Amino acid sequence: MPLSTLCQHCGLCCDGTLFTVVPLQPSEESSLRARGLPVVTRADGSPALPQRCAALAGRSCTLYAERPLGCRRYQCQLYSALAEGEVDLSEALTVVEQAHTLLDASEAERGPQVEAFLDRHFRGRHRSPRVV
Ligand code: SF4
């Protein structure tokens, strides 16, 4: 399916590029710990999954079908554009490759050009759990 294909080739919302943690539901904590994933406790006492996620292999989530609600809910601008038919999968994957190339080239410090690219394509809307 194109939407899951996009995410499984991207990983930018799971590799620490966009987020430092993903909030978890209290009920999700024990099963993730049982899988060997580290879970941290935030200042308000709620559990969270630190990023880069330990379940990420390369750019691909090894727990994709069972990923937490916080992961399911995140829908970046590019994901939305693909879901709404504003771009096709090939175009969306090209944007992903451009992002990774920019990030690889600016490993030490992300400049404003890289942040603007991430803002434009990857930061954005949180919605209800997505179905892919
Ligand atoms: S940043 Fe967007 S396209 Fe990339 S994995 Fe996350 S939701 Fe999918």
Backbone and ligand atoms as CSV (ligand in chain L), in Angstrom:
chain,resi,resn,atom,element,x,y,z
A,1,MET,N,N,0.856,-1.197,0.000
A,1,MET,CA,C,0.000,0.000,0.000
A,1,MET,C,C,0.889,1.242,0.000
A,2,PRO,N,N,0.586,2.241,-0.822
A,2,PRO,CA,C,1.500,3.383,-0.959
A,2,PRO,C,C,1.796,4.125,0.329
A,3,LEU,N,N,0.808,4.295,1.216
A,3,LEU,CA,C,1.066,5.081,2.426
A,3,LEU,C,C,2.048,4.368,3.349
A,4,SER,N,N,1.848,3.082,3.569
A,4,SER,CA,C,2.794,2.349,4.403
A,4,SER,C,C,4.133,2.216,3.687
A,5,THR,N,N,4.118,2.104,2.365
A,5,THR,CA,C,5.372,2.030,1.607
A,5,THR,C,C,6.174,3.306,1.797
A,6,LEU,N,N,5.498,4.442,1.743
A,6,LEU,CA,C,6.190,5.716,1.966
A,6,LEU,C,C,6.878,5.705,3.329
A,7,CYS,N,N,6.134,5.403,4.377
A,7,CYS,CA,C,6.694,5.469,5.734
A,7,CYS,C,C,7.816,4.456,5.925
A,8,GLN,N,N,7.654,3.273,5.340
A,8,GLN,CA,C,8.683,2.251,5.527
A,8,GLN,C,C,9.973,2.582,4.766
A,9,HIS,N,N,9.931,3.576,3.881
A,9,HIS,CA,C,11.141,4.042,3.190
A,9,HIS,C,C,11.652,5.366,3.755
A,10,CYS,N,N,10.991,5.859,4.799
A,10,CYS,CA,C,11.308,7.207,5.284
A,10,CYS,C,C,11.903,7.162,6.688
A,11,GLY,N,N,11.050,6.968,7.684
A,11,GLY,CA,C,11.518,6.839,9.064
A,11,GLY,C,C,11.899,8.145,9.738
A,12,LEU,N,N,11.622,9.281,9.124
A,12,LEU,CA,C,12.085,10.546,9.719
A,12,LEU,C,C,11.337,10.909,11.009
A,13,CYS,N,N,10.125,10.376,11.189
A,13,CYS,CA,C,9.444,10.660,12.449
A,13,CYS,C,C,9.783,9.622,13.515
A,14,CYS,N,N,10.682,8.701,13.196
A,14,CYS,CA,C,11.048,7.641,14.150
A,14,CYS,C,C,12.544,7.623,14.448
A,15,ASP,N,N,13.331,8.353,13.672
A,15,ASP,CA,C,14.789,8.224,13.794
A,15,ASP,C,C,15.435,9.365,14.577
A,16,GLY,N,N,14.592,10.188,15.229
A,16,GLY,CA,C,15.127,11.290,16.019
A,16,GLY,C,C,15.244,12.597,15.248
A,17,THR,N,N,14.956,12.573,13.959
A,17,THR,CA,C,15.053,13.800,13.159
A,17,THR,C,C,13.973,14.805,13.563
A,18,LEU,N,N,12.741,14.319,13.731
A,18,LEU,CA,C,11.612,15.214,14.003
A,18,LEU,C,C,11.228,15.252,15.477
A,19,PHE,N,N,11.432,14.161,16.179
A,19,PHE,CA,C,10.972,14.068,17.571
A,19,PHE,C,C,12.043,13.434,18.452
A,20,THR,N,N,12.034,13.790,19.728
A,20,THR,CA,C,12.950,13.150,20.679
A,20,THR,C,C,12.255,12.016,21.438
A,21,VAL,N,N,10.934,12.100,21.571
A,21,VAL,CA,C,10.165,11.027,22.219
A,21,VAL,C,C,8.810,10.900,21.528
A,22,VAL,N,N,8.193,9.726,21.680
A,22,VAL,CA,C,6.803,9.516,21.263
A,22,VAL,C,C,6.008,9.201,22.522
A,23,PRO,N,N,4.966,9.964,22.822
A,23,PRO,CA,C,4.147,9.659,24.005
A,23,PRO,C,C,3.488,8.292,23.859
A,24,LEU,N,N,3.399,7.586,24.975
A,24,LEU,CA,C,2.767,6.261,24.971
A,24,LEU,C,C,1.511,6.280,25.826
A,25,GLN,N,N,0.586,5.400,25.496
A,25,GLN,CA,C,-0.540,5.124,26.382
A,25,GLN,C,C,-0.005,4.261,27.529
A,26,PRO,N,N,-0.479,4.469,28.770
A,26,PRO,CA,C,-0.007,3.628,29.878
A,26,PRO,C,C,-0.126,2.136,29.569
A,27,SER,N,N,-1.160,1.763,28.842
A,27,SER,CA,C,-1.367,0.342,28.532
A,27,SER,C,C,-0.345,-0.206,27.539
A,28,GLU,N,N,0.393,0.671,26.861
A,28,GLU,CA,C,1.360,0.209,25.855
A,28,GLU,C,C,2.727,-0.084,26.462
A,29,GLU,N,N,2.964,0.444,27.655
A,29,GLU,CA,C,4.308,0.400,28.220
A,29,GLU,C,C,4.830,-1.027,28.415
A,30,SER,N,N,4.032,-1.883,29.045
A,30,SER,CA,C,4.563,-3.203,29.394
A,30,SER,C,C,4.885,-4.041,28.162
A,31,SER,N,N,4.042,-3.966,27.128
A,31,SER,CA,C,4.314,-4.789,25.942
A,31,SER,C,C,5.561,-4.312,25.210
A,32,LEU,N,N,5.803,-2.999,25.219
A,32,LEU,CA,C,7.017,-2.495,24.568
A,32,LEU,C,C,8.252,-2.879,25.367
A,33,ARG,N,N,8.162,-2.775,26.688
A,33,ARG,CA,C,9.287,-3.214,27.536
A,33,ARG,C,C,9.557,-4.698,27.316
A,34,ALA,N,N,8.484,-5.481,27.216
A,34,ALA,CA,C,8.651,-6.920,27.016
A,34,ALA,C,C,9.355,-7.238,25.697
A,35,ARG,N,N,9.232,-6.332,24.742
A,35,ARG,CA,C,9.926,-6.508,23.453
A,35,ARG,C,C,11.349,-5.967,23.501
A,36,GLY,N,N,11.738,-5.466,24.671
A,36,GLY,CA,C,13.108,-4.985,24.811
A,36,GLY,C,C,13.305,-3.533,24.440
A,37,LEU,N,N,12.208,-2.812,24.237
A,37,LEU,CA,C,12.328,-1.400,23.878
A,37,LEU,C,C,12.452,-0.551,25.142
A,38,PRO,N,N,13.337,0.435,25.147
A,38,PRO,CA,C,13.453,1.309,26.314
A,38,PRO,C,C,12.248,2.236,26.403
A,39,VAL,N,N,11.720,2.401,27.596
A,39,VAL,CA,C,10.616,3.335,27.830
A,39,VAL,C,C,11.074,4.315,28.902
A,40,VAL,N,N,10.881,5.618,28.661
A,40,VAL,CA,C,11.261,6.623,29.647
A,40,VAL,C,C,9.994,7.191,30.292
A,41,THR,N,N,10.188,7.793,31.463
A,41,THR,CA,C,9.074,8.441,32.153
A,41,THR,C,C,9.260,9.941,32.059
A,42,ARG,N,N,8.262,10.633,31.548
A,42,ARG,CA,C,8.358,12.086,31.392
A,42,ARG,C,C,8.078,12.780,32.721
A,43,ALA,N,N,8.305,14.087,32.730
A,43,ALA,CA,C,8.166,14.857,33.972
A,43,ALA,C,C,6.768,14.722,34.578
A,44,ASP,N,N,5.762,14.531,33.731
A,44,ASP,CA,C,4.397,14.402,34.249
A,44,ASP,C,C,4.051,12.965,34.645
A,45,GLY,N,N,5.042,12.072,34.579
A,45,GLY,CA,C,4.824,10.684,34.984
A,45,GLY,C,C,4.370,9.772,33.864
A,46,SER,N,N,4.112,10.314,32.689
A,46,SER,CA,C,3.620,9.484,31.588
A,46,SER,C,C,4.781,8.800,30.866
A,47,PRO,N,N,4.518,7.620,30.282
A,47,PRO,CA,C,5.578,6.899,29.582
A,47,PRO,C,C,5.779,7.426,28.156
A,48,ALA,N,N,6.997,7.255,27.663
A,48,ALA,CA,C,7.301,7.687,26.295
A,48,ALA,C,C,8.414,6.819,25.735
A,49,LEU,N,N,8.431,6.756,24.423
A,49,LEU,CA,C,9.427,5.965,23.700
A,49,LEU,C,C,10.495,6.919,23.168
A,50,PRO,N,N,11.747,6.812,23.644
A,50,PRO,CA,C,12.766,7.725,23.139
A,50,PRO,C,C,13.092,7.453,21.687
A,51,GLN,N,N,13.436,8.493,20.978
A,51,GLN,CA,C,13.793,8.407,19.556
A,51,GLN,C,C,15.271,8.754,19.390
A,52,ARG,N,N,15.967,8.146,18.556
A,52,ARG,CA,C,15.668,7.178,17.555
A,52,ARG,C,C,15.075,5.923,18.177
A,53,CYS,N,N,13.988,5.432,17.570
A,53,CYS,CA,C,13.305,4.283,18.124
A,53,CYS,C,C,14.155,3.032,17.948
A,54,ALA,N,N,14.202,2.240,19.011
A,54,ALA,CA,C,14.994,1.010,18.971
A,54,ALA,C,C,14.381,-0.033,18.045
A,55,ALA,N,N,13.125,0.165,17.657
A,55,ALA,CA,C,12.482,-0.782,16.746
A,55,ALA,C,C,12.726,-0.440,15.278
A,56,LEU,N,N,13.448,0.637,15.041
A,56,LEU,CA,C,13.698,1.041,13.660
A,56,LEU,C,C,14.920,0.295,13.130
A,57,ALA,N,N,14.750,-0.328,11.964
A,57,ALA,CA,C,15.872,-0.998,11.292
A,57,ALA,C,C,16.127,-0.239,10.005
A,58,GLY,N,N,17.206,0.499,9.969
A,58,GLY,CA,C,17.410,1.390,8.826
A,58,GLY,C,C,16.357,2.477,8.876
A,59,ARG,N,N,15.511,2.504,7.870
A,59,ARG,CA,C,14.415,3.481,7.843
A,59,ARG,C,C,13.077,2.824,8.114
A,60,SER,N,N,13.075,1.556,8.429
A,60,SER,CA,C,11.843,0.788,8.451
A,60,SER,C,C,11.500,0.292,9.858
A,61,CYS,N,N,10.235,0.419,10.232
A,61,CYS,CA,C,9.780,-0.001,11.560
A,61,CYS,C,C,9.569,-1.515,11.576
A,62,THR,N,N,10.218,-2.177,12.557
A,62,THR,CA,C,10.060,-3.622,12.657
A,62,THR,C,C,8.786,-4.008,13.406
A,63,LEU,N,N,8.106,-3.006,13.981
A,63,LEU,CA,C,6.849,-3.271,14.691
A,63,LEU,C,C,5.681,-2.553,14.014
A,64,TYR,N,N,5.806,-2.314,12.722
A,64,TYR,CA,C,4.874,-1.401,12.050
A,64,TYR,C,C,3.404,-1.765,12.299
A,65,ALA,N,N,3.067,-3.036,12.163
A,65,ALA,CA,C,1.658,-3.437,12.315
A,65,ALA,C,C,1.174,-3.270,13.754
A,66,GLU,N,N,2.116,-3.238,14.698
A,66,GLU,CA,C,1.730,-3.162,16.117
A,66,GLU,C,C,2.245,-1.889,16.766
A,67,ARG,N,N,2.566,-0.887,15.979
A,67,ARG,CA,C,3.174,0.327,16.530
A,67,ARG,C,C,2.196,1.064,17.455
A,68,PRO,N,N,2.741,1.821,18.415
A,68,PRO,CA,C,1.891,2.511,19.385
A,68,PRO,C,C,0.986,3.561,18.738
A,69,LEU,N,N,-0.034,3.940,19.481
A,69,LEU,CA,C,-1.004,4.920,18.990
A,69,LEU,C,C,-0.329,6.240,18.598
A,70,GLY,N,N,0.650,6.670,19.415
A,70,GLY,CA,C,1.331,7.932,19.103
A,70,GLY,C,C,2.011,7.897,17.746
A,71,CYS,N,N,2.527,6.739,17.363
A,71,CYS,CA,C,3.140,6.594,16.038
A,71,CYS,C,C,2.056,6.590,14.962
A,72,ARG,N,N,0.968,5.890,15.221
A,72,ARG,CA,C,-0.117,5.812,14.228
A,72,ARG,C,C,-0.730,7.183,13.976
A,73,ARG,N,N,-0.743,7.997,15.017
A,73,ARG,CA,C,-1.427,9.293,14.883
A,73,ARG,C,C,-0.629,10.304,14.082
A,74,TYR,N,N,0.686,10.153,14.024
A,74,TYR,CA,C,1.469,11.190,13.352
A,74,TYR,C,C,1.309,11.087,11.843
A,75,GLN,N,N,0.967,12.195,11.273
A,75,GLN,CA,C,0.730,12.266,9.832
A,75,GLN,C,C,1.431,13.526,9.342
A,76,CYS,N,N,2.564,13.333,8.695
A,76,CYS,CA,C,3.317,14.510,8.244
A,76,CYS,C,C,2.683,15.111,6.992
A,77,GLN,N,N,3.208,16.250,6.591
A,77,GLN,CA,C,2.653,16.941,5.421
A,77,GLN,C,C,2.752,16.072,4.167
A,78,LEU,N,N,3.871,15.379,4.030
A,78,LEU,CA,C,4.061,14.552,2.834
A,78,LEU,C,C,3.091,13.384,2.823
A,79,TYR,N,N,2.915,12.761,3.981
A,79,TYR,CA,C,1.951,11.661,4.109
A,79,TYR,C,C,0.563,12.148,3.704
A,80,SER,N,N,0.185,13.330,4.206
A,80,SER,CA,C,-1.137,13.877,3.888
A,80,SER,C,C,-1.258,14.174,2.408
A,81,ALA,N,N,-0.186,14.707,1.833
A,81,ALA,CA,C,-0.216,15.032,0.401
A,81,ALA,C,C,-0.405,13.771,-0.430
A,82,LEU,N,N,0.246,12.677,-0.027
A,82,LEU,CA,C,0.075,11.412,-0.746
A,82,LEU,C,C,-1.337,10.867,-0.532
A,83,ALA,N,N,-1.804,10.916,0.724
A,83,ALA,CA,C,-3.144,10.393,1.030
A,83,ALA,C,C,-4.220,11.142,0.261
A,84,GLU,N,N,-3.994,12.415,0.030
A,84,GLU,CA,C,-4.999,13.245,-0.630
A,84,GLU,C,C,-4.778,13.338,-2.136
A,85,GLY,N,N,-3.796,12.614,-2.659
A,85,GLY,CA,C,-3.570,12.579,-4.104
A,85,GLY,C,C,-2.894,13.807,-4.668
A,86,GLU,N,N,-2.293,14.612,-3.790
A,86,GLU,CA,C,-1.596,15.809,-4.277
A,86,GLU,C,C,-0.254,15.438,-4.896
A,87,VAL,N,N,0.329,14.345,-4.460
A,87,VAL,CA,C,1.546,13.793,-5.064
A,87,VAL,C,C,1.340,12.286,-5.209
A,88,ASP,N,N,2.099,11.674,-6.134
A,88,ASP,CA,C,2.025,10.209,-6.216
A,88,ASP,C,C,3.185,9.614,-5.416
A,89,LEU,N,N,3.209,8.279,-5.314
A,89,LEU,CA,C,4.213,7.633,-4.461
A,89,LEU,C,C,5.631,7.943,-4.938
A,90,SER,N,N,5.830,7.932,-6.236
A,90,SER,CA,C,7.167,8.199,-6.766
A,90,SER,C,C,7.650,9.596,-6.376
A,91,GLU,N,N,6.773,10.568,-6.501
A,91,GLU,CA,C,7.134,11.944,-6.109
A,91,GLU,C,C,7.411,12.027,-4.606
A,92,ALA,N,N,6.585,11.351,-3.826
A,92,ALA,CA,C,6.769,11.397,-2.374
A,92,ALA,C,C,8.095,10.740,-1.976
A,93,LEU,N,N,8.419,9.622,-2.616
A,93,LEU,CA,C,9.692,8.953,-2.295
A,93,LEU,C,C,10.883,9.809,-2.713
A,94,THR,N,N,10.721,10.583,-3.764
A,94,THR,CA,C,11.792,11.500,-4.177
A,94,THR,C,C,12.026,12.555,-3.096
A,95,VAL,N,N,10.957,13.068,-2.512
A,95,VAL,CA,C,11.091,14.051,-1.427
A,95,VAL,C,C,11.798,13.413,-0.226
A,96,VAL,N,N,11.442,12.166,0.073
A,96,VAL,CA,C,12.108,11.455,1.179
A,96,VAL,C,C,13.611,11.347,0.913
A,97,GLU,N,N,13.965,10.980,-0.308
A,97,GLU,CA,C,15.389,10.857,-0.636
A,97,GLU,C,C,16.088,12.209,-0.531
A,98,GLN,N,N,15.423,13.264,-0.972
A,98,GLN,CA,C,16.007,14.609,-0.852
A,98,GLN,C,C,16.253,14.953,0.618
A,99,ALA,N,N,15.292,14.609,1.462
A,99,ALA,CA,C,15.446,14.913,2.896
A,99,ALA,C,C,16.636,14.161,3.473
A,100,HIS,N,N,16.733,12.874,3.167
A,100,HIS,CA,C,17.852,12.090,3.709
A,100,HIS,C,C,19.184,12.591,3.166
A,101,THR,N,N,19.210,13.006,1.921
A,101,THR,CA,C,20.450,13.546,1.353
A,101,THR,C,C,20.842,14.834,2.072
A,102,LEU,N,N,19.867,15.712,2.295
A,102,LEU,CA,C,20.147,16.954,3.024
A,102,LEU,C,C,20.641,16.659,4.443
A,103,LEU,N,N,19.997,15.711,5.104
A,103,LEU,CA,C,20.381,15.382,6.482
A,103,LEU,C,C,21.768,14.748,6.525
A,104,ASP,N,N,22.046,13.873,5.569
A,104,ASP,CA,C,23.369,13.229,5.537
A,104,ASP,C,C,24.465,14.267,5.315
A,105,ALA,N,N,24.151,15.272,4.489
A,105,ALA,CA,C,25.159,16.289,4.158
A,105,ALA,C,C,25.365,17.289,5.296
A,106,SER,N,N,24.409,17.338,6.204
A,106,SER,CA,C,24.509,18.324,7.287
A,106,SER,C,C,24.524,17.618,8.640
A,107,GLU,N,N,25.230,16.503,8.688
A,107,GLU,CA,C,25.204,15.638,9.867
A,107,GLU,C,C,25.548,16.392,11.159
A,108,ALA,N,N,26.560,17.244,11.112
A,108,ALA,CA,C,27.010,17.914,12.333
A,108,ALA,C,C,26.001,18.941,12.823
A,109,GLU,N,N,25.452,19.722,11.902
A,109,GLU,CA,C,24.527,20.781,12.308
A,109,GLU,C,C,23.554,21.068,11.174
A,110,ARG,N,N,22.272,21.009,11.492
A,110,ARG,CA,C,21.261,21.295,10.475
A,110,ARG,C,C,21.105,22.797,10.312
A,111,GLY,N,N,21.249,23.283,9.117
A,111,GLY,CA,C,21.088,24.706,8.868
A,111,GLY,C,C,19.641,25.062,8.589
A,112,PRO,N,N,19.357,26.362,8.388
A,112,PRO,CA,C,17.985,26.802,8.142
A,112,PRO,C,C,17.370,26.206,6.886
A,113,GLN,N,N,18.198,25.904,5.887
A,113,GLN,CA,C,17.668,25.317,4.648
A,113,GLN,C,C,17.089,23.923,4.930
A,114,VAL,N,N,17.802,23.156,5.749
A,114,VAL,CA,C,17.333,21.808,6.074
A,114,VAL,C,C,16.077,21.888,6.941
A,115,GLU,N,N,16.092,22.786,7.932
A,115,GLU,CA,C,14.911,22.928,8.793
A,115,GLU,C,C,13.692,23.364,7.983
A,116,ALA,N,N,13.907,24.267,7.022
A,116,ALA,CA,C,12.789,24.732,6.194
A,116,ALA,C,C,12.237,23.592,5.346
A,117,PHE,N,N,13.118,22.743,4.837
A,117,PHE,CA,C,12.671,21.590,4.043
A,117,PHE,C,C,11.868,20.631,4.923
A,118,LEU,N,N,12.363,20.374,6.149
A,118,LEU,CA,C,11.644,19.482,7.067
A,118,LEU,C,C,10.299,20.084,7.462
A,119,ASP,N,N,10.291,21.407,7.714
A,119,ASP,CA,C,9.022,22.070,8.056
A,119,ASP,C,C,8.013,21.913,6.924
A,120,ARG,N,N,8.489,22.115,5.720
A,120,ARG,CA,C,7.578,22.135,4.567
A,120,ARG,C,C,6.960,20.759,4.295
A,121,HIS,N,N,7.773,19.718,4.439
A,121,HIS,CA,C,7.304,18.401,4.001
A,121,HIS,C,C,6.965,17.437,5.127
A,122,PHE,N,N,7.580,17.606,6.290
A,122,PHE,CA,C,7.480,16.534,7.283
A,122,PHE,C,C,6.888,16.936,8.618
A,123,ARG,N,N,6.990,18.196,8.999
A,123,ARG,CA,C,6.364,18.559,10.265
A,123,ARG,C,C,4.915,18.903,9.972
A,124,GLY,N,N,4.049,18.693,10.923
A,124,GLY,CA,C,2.685,19.082,10.611
A,124,GLY,C,C,1.644,18.372,11.402
A,125,ARG,N,N,0.613,18.048,10.705
A,125,ARG,CA,C,-0.672,17.739,11.302
A,125,ARG,C,C,-0.692,16.454,12.126
A,126,HIS,N,N,-1.286,16.530,13.292
A,126,HIS,CA,C,-1.609,15.330,14.059
A,126,HIS,C,C,-3.094,15.079,13.858
A,127,ARG,N,N,-3.430,13.859,13.523
A,127,ARG,CA,C,-4.844,13.542,13.318
A,127,ARG,C,C,-5.204,12.265,14.065
A,128,SER,N,N,-6.413,11.820,13.849
A,128,SER,CA,C,-6.846,10.576,14.464
A,128,SER,C,C,-6.002,9.424,13.926
A,129,PRO,N,N,-6.056,8.288,14.567
A,129,PRO,CA,C,-5.252,7.162,14.102
A,129,PRO,C,C,-5.468,6.897,12.624
A,130,ARG,N,N,-4.388,6.750,11.897
A,130,ARG,CA,C,-4.499,6.544,10.471
A,130,ARG,C,C,-4.643,5.058,10.162
A,131,VAL,N,N,-5.305,4.765,9.096
A,131,VAL,CA,C,-5.486,3.380,8.664
A,131,VAL,C,C,-4.707,3.214,7.381
A,132,VAL,N,N,-3.727,2.336,7.392
A,132,VAL,CA,C,-2.927,2.115,6.180
A,132,VAL,C,C,-2.846,0.640,5.876
L,1,SF4,S1,S,7.885,11.493,8.468
L,1,SF4,FE1,FE,5.956,11.229,7.325
L,1,SF4,S2,S,6.428,9.909,5.558
L,1,SF4,FE2,FE,8.129,9.772,7.029
L,1,SF4,S3,S,7.652,7.926,8.252
L,1,SF4,FE3,FE,6.819,9.734,9.354
L,1,SF4,S4,S,4.672,9.954,8.659
L,1,SF4,FE4,FE,5.721,8.574,7.211
